[in-house]
Amino acid sequence: MRVMAWIYTAALGLPGSATAMMAHPPSAGPIAADRVSDDWVVEAEDPAARVTQHRGVIDIDTPKGLTLWWRRPVAAPVVIRFQAMAVARGGANDRVSDLNAFWMARNDDGGSVLARRRSGAFADYDTLRTYYVGIGGNRNTTTRFRRYVGRTGDRPLLPGHDKSDEADMLRPNRWTTIRLIADGRTIAVERDGRRLFTLDDPAPYTAGHFGLRTTWSHLRIRRLSITPR
């Protein structure tokens, strides 16, 4: 693992054109994501947002909405695994909220989400076709799973995919392990070995991009792997 300390602001963004971003083929084996500059694209609503990487830990500290896209497309069947921490140590953005993720994401026309840069505001992603999970959203009061269908403002939420129990929320300053699964019709989210959500999707999304998402929060991410099943 390379030891680096990269800092990017929303104003600077990340190097590389959309064409160059799409030059990577889907992985044929496990991927270890260690380098913010090489592996990620930042879309941030506020120029004060900071994404740093040091000793294999990505630190996201943002006063508004931010999405961090993995540059390479991902193809099913696949498991995306990572550990995350909601930081609460007195910082301005240490709110303990919104550990969110997109996976198998595409634009409504089927094109790459990296074909155009979005603002980082949540509503700017409504037209995606994607799976989405939000753990500890709305100031750590909701945990939800959605299948976006690509129409503006249409983010269906099934009754069983809206949780509010304390056990399903974020715990400050503690690592939690997330697994995002896309395996044929089975789409699932697991947390610390426990199944949070399962969707039997008769028309599954089978390829697209993976993105970490948050708003007004301070998250740390480590030990990310993207592994074909």
C-alpha positions in Angstrom: 0.0 0.0 0.0 1.4 3.4 -1.0 1.7 6.0 1.7 0.6 9.3 0.4 -1.2 12.5 1.5 -3.3 13.9 -1.3 -5.5 17.0 -0.8 -8.2 18.1 -3.2 -10.7 20.9 -2.9 -13.9 21.1 -4.8 -12.5 24.1 -6.8 -9.5 22.1 -8.0 -11.2 18.8 -8.6 -9.2 15.9 -10.0 -7.1 15.5 -13.1 -8.2 13.7 -16.2 -10.9 14.0 -18.8 -14.1 11.9 -18.9 -12.6 10.0 -21.8 -9.5 9.1 -19.9 -11.6 8.1 -16.9 -13.4 5.5 -18.9 -10.3 4.0 -20.4 -10.1 1.5 -17.5 -11.9 -1.8 -18.3 -13.9 -3.5 -15.6 -11.7 -5.4 -13.1 -11.1 -9.1 -13.6 -9.9 -9.4 -10.0 -9.9 -7.8 -6.6 -9.1 -4.1 -6.6 -7.5 -2.3 -3.7 -8.2 1.4 -3.8 -5.3 3.4 -2.2 -4.7 6.5 -4.3 -7.3 9.3 -4.3 -5.6 11.0 -7.3 -5.4 7.9 -9.5 -8.6 6.2 -8.6 -11.3 8.7 -7.7 -13.3 11.7 -9.0 -14.6 14.3 -6.6 -17.9 16.2 -7.1 -18.4 18.7 -4.2 -21.1 21.3 -3.7 -18.8 23.5 -1.6 -15.3 24.6 -2.5 -14.3 24.2 1.2 -14.8 20.5 1.0 -11.6 18.4 1.5 -10.8 14.9 0.5 -7.4 13.6 1.8 -5.7 10.3 1.7 -3.0 9.1 4.1 -1.8 5.6 4.9 -4.7 3.9 3.1 -7.4 6.0 4.8 -9.5 8.4 2.8 -10.8 11.4 4.9 -13.9 13.2 3.6 -14.6 16.5 5.4 -17.4 18.5 3.8 -19.9 21.2 4.8 -22.3 20.3 2.0 -23.0 17.5 -0.5 -20.1 15.5 -1.9 -19.7 12.4 -4.1 -16.5 10.5 -4.6 -16.7 8.3 -7.7 -14.5 5.3 -8.3 -13.1 5.9 -11.8 -13.4 2.4 -13.2 -16.7 0.9 -14.2 -17.8 -2.1 -12.2 -19.6 -5.2 -13.6 -21.8 -7.7 -11.8 -21.6 -10.1 -10.2 -19.6 -8.2 -7.7 -19.1 -7.3 -4.0 -17.9 -3.9 -3.0 -16.5 -3.9 0.6 -15.2 -1.1 2.7 -14.9 0.1 6.3 -16.2 3.5 7.3 -16.1 5.8 10.3 -18.3 8.8 11.1 -15.9 11.2 12.9 -17.1 13.1 15.9 -14.2 15.0 17.4 -15.4 18.6 17.6 -14.8 19.6 14.0 -17.2 21.9 12.1 -18.5 19.0 10.0 -18.4 16.3 12.6 -22.2 15.8 12.5 -22.4 11.9 12.4 -24.6 11.6 9.4 -24.9 10.3 5.9 -22.7 7.3 5.1 -24.1 6.8 1.6 -23.2 5.0 -1.6 -24.2 4.5 -5.2 -23.4 1.4 -7.1 -24.1 0.2 -10.6 -24.7 3.8 -11.4 -25.4 5.1 -15.0 -26.9 8.1 -16.5 -30.5 7.9 -17.6 -29.4 7.4 -21.2 -27.2 4.5 -20.2 -24.0 6.5 -20.5 -21.2 6.9 -17.9 -21.8 9.0 -14.8 -18.4 10.4 -15.5 -19.4 11.8 -18.9 -20.3 15.1 -17.2 -19.4 16.6 -13.9 -22.2 17.1 -11.4 -22.4 19.8 -8.7 -22.4 17.5 -5.7 -25.9 18.6 -4.7 -28.0 15.5 -3.9 -30.8 16.5 -6.4 -28.3 16.5 -9.2 -28.2 12.7 -9.0 -31.9 12.0 -9.3 -31.7 11.1 -13.0 -29.3 8.2 -12.4 -30.2 4.6 -12.8 -28.5 3.1 -9.7 -28.8 1.4 -6.4 -28.3 3.7 -3.4 -28.0 3.2 0.3 -28.0 5.9 2.9 -26.9 4.9 6.4 -27.6 7.4 9.2 -29.2 10.0 6.9 -31.2 13.0 8.0 -29.0 13.7 11.0 -28.5 10.0 11.8 -32.2 9.2 12.0 -32.9 7.1 8.9 -31.2 4.2 7.0 -32.7 3.7 3.5 -32.2 1.7 0.3 -33.4 2.8 -3.0 -33.4 1.7 -6.7 -33.3 4.9 -8.8 -35.1 4.5 -12.1 -33.7 7.4 -14.0 -36.6 9.9 -14.0 -36.1 13.3 -12.3 -37.2 13.2 -8.7 -38.3 9.5 -8.9 -36.4 7.6 -6.1 -38.8 4.8 -5.0 -38.7 3.8 -1.4 -40.2 0.4 -0.4 -41.7 0.2 3.1 -39.1 -2.5 4.2 -36.3 -0.4 2.9 -36.8 2.5 5.4 -35.3 1.8 8.8 -35.2 4.0 11.9 -34.0 1.7 14.7 -31.0 2.9 16.6 -29.1 -0.3 15.7 -29.3 0.7 12.1 -27.7 4.2 12.6 -24.1 5.3 12.7 -22.0 5.2 15.8 -19.5 7.9 16.2 -15.7 7.2 16.0 -16.3 3.5 15.3 -15.4 1.5 12.2 -18.2 -0.3 10.5 -17.8 -2.8 7.6 -20.1 -2.3 4.6 -20.7 -4.8 1.7 -22.6 -3.8 -1.4 -23.7 -6.8 -3.5 -24.9 -7.1 -7.0 -25.3 -10.7 -8.0 -27.9 -11.4 -10.7 -31.3 -10.5 -9.4 -30.0 -10.3 -5.8 -29.0 -6.8 -4.7 -28.1 -6.5 -1.1 -26.4 -4.3 1.6 -24.7 -5.9 4.6 -23.2 -4.2 7.6 -20.9 -5.8 10.0 -22.0 -9.2 8.7 -25.7 -8.5 9.1 -28.0 -8.1 6.1 -29.6 -4.7 6.1 -31.5 -4.8 2.8 -32.2 -7.3 0.1 -33.9 -6.6 -3.3 -35.0 -9.3 -5.8 -34.6 -7.2 -8.9 -36.2 -8.7 -12.0 -34.4 -6.2 -14.2 -31.1 -5.7 -12.4 -28.5 -3.1 -13.2 -25.5 -5.1 -14.1 -22.8 -2.5 -14.8 -21.9 1.1 -13.9 -20.0 3.1 -11.3 -19.5 3.0 -7.6 -19.6 6.2 -5.6 -19.3 7.2 -1.9 -21.7 9.9 -1.0 -22.2 12.2 2.0 -23.4 15.7 3.0 -22.3 18.0 5.9 -20.2 15.3 7.6 -16.8 14.0 8.3 -16.2 10.4 7.2 -13.2 8.1 6.9 -13.0 5.2 4.5 -10.4 2.4 4.4 -9.9 -1.2 3.2 -12.0 -0.8 0.1 -12.1 -3.8 -2.3 -14.1 -4.5 -5.4 -14.3 -8.2 -6.0 -16.1 -10.3 -8.6 -18.2 -13.0 -7.0 
